[in-house]
């Protein structure tokens, strides 16, 4: 009886070992088939860190008053939007507005608590969205105006880059009411 029991146990063990190897072979076959299939890109993914570095450099140029350096990041056809719906169209208009603000309205500006998140949008989630590389930025801003008034605020900006790594679209989310009040003479 012991011999029959040992024989049956041995057969079961061999059968179990045989099933495992066929399962493992099947798993290898399916993973090889999956690797051969073309992958569709994720709707969004992290972009190169160089875009965050470009954003940090841009903030430093704005702080120091290097408006020509700051403006060099823009494409000629760039668009600059505020969350209130107003906008600047073209690098020349953006340059004229910000150079005037920096020279005649803003005495100093300082960014702190900055967060920079570069992302690549492969598949827009809604029709008006622009695919490509975006830089999302959040920061706390302290501004001193030429009239002596000071203002602290939180700022959220989106930068879109064209194929030449130039900014072709900016969306700035900010409450401009306190800025307008602080800049009144």
HUNOR-V498119 format. One record per residue. N is the residue number from 0. PHI is phi in whole degrees, 0 to 359 (* if undefined). BURIAL is + if it has 24 or more other ideal C-beta (glycine too) atoms within 12 Angstrom, else -. Layout:
N/PHI/BURIAL + N/PHI/BURIAL
//
This chain:
0/*/- + 1/298/- + 2/294/- + 3/294/- + 4/297/- + 5/295/- + 6/297/- + 7/295/- + 8/296/- + 9/296/- + 10/297/- + 11/298/- + 12/297/- + 13/294/- + 14/296/- + 15/296/- + 16/296/- + 17/295/- + 18/295/- + 19/298/- + 20/292/- + 21/289/- + 22/295/- + 23/294/- + 24/296/- + 25/298/- + 26/295/- + 27/296/- + 28/296/- + 29/290/- + 30/290/- + 31/293/- + 32/294/- + 33/293/- + 34/292/- + 35/282/- + 36/288/- + 37/292/- + 38/268/- + 39/274/- + 40/291/- + 41/293/- + 42/303/- + 43/221/- + 44/206/- + 45/293/- + 46/260/+ + 47/299/- + 48/298/- + 49/301/- + 50/291/+ + 51/295/+ + 52/297/- + 53/296/+ + 54/295/+ + 55/298/+ + 56/298/+ + 57/299/+ + 58/298/+ + 59/296/- + 60/293/+ + 61/296/+ + 62/300/+ + 63/280/- + 64/85/- + 65/279/- + 66/288/+ + 67/293/- + 68/297/- + 69/299/+ + 70/289/+ + 71/296/- + 72/283/+ + 73/268/+ + 74/284/+ + 75/301/- + 76/262/- + 77/300/+ + 78/235/+ + 79/239/+ + 80/248/+ + 81/255/+ + 82/295/- + 83/281/- + 84/104/- + 85/282/- + 86/204/- + 87/239/+ + 88/242/- + 89/99/- + 90/301/+ + 91/298/- + 92/293/- + 93/297/+ + 94/297/+ + 95/299/- + 96/298/+ + 97/286/+ + 98/295/+ + 99/295/- + 100/300/+ + 101/289/+ + 102/277/- + 103/245/- + 104/241/+ + 105/265/+ + 106/280/- + 107/210/- + 108/217/+ + 109/222/+ + 110/259/+ + 111/217/- + 112/50/- + 113/281/+ + 114/232/- + 115/235/+ + 116/229/+ + 117/276/+ + 118/228/+ + 119/243/+ + 120/265/+ + 121/274/- + 122/230/- + 123/301/- + 124/274/- + 125/212/- + 126/306/- + 127/282/- + 128/287/- + 129/263/+ + 130/289/+ + 131/119/+ + 132/269/+ + 133/237/+ + 134/241/+ + 135/262/+ + 136/227/+ + 137/231/+ + 138/201/+ + 139/265/- + 140/237/+ + 141/244/- + 142/237/+ + 143/245/- + 144/264/+ + 145/299/- + 146/279/- + 147/94/- + 148/284/- + 149/237/- + 150/213/+ + 151/243/- + 152/204/+ + 153/259/- + 154/229/+ + 155/232/+ + 156/230/+ + 157/247/+ + 158/244/+ + 159/249/+ + 160/251/+ + 161/277/- + 162/291/- + 163/260/- + 164/60/+ + 165/257/+ + 166/288/+ + 167/247/+ + 168/204/+ + 169/231/+ + 170/235/+ + 171/249/+ + 172/262/- + 173/204/+ + 174/272/- + 175/278/- + 176/302/- + 177/294/- + 178/291/+ + 179/299/- + 180/295/- + 181/288/+ + 182/263/- + 183/291/- + 184/276/-
//
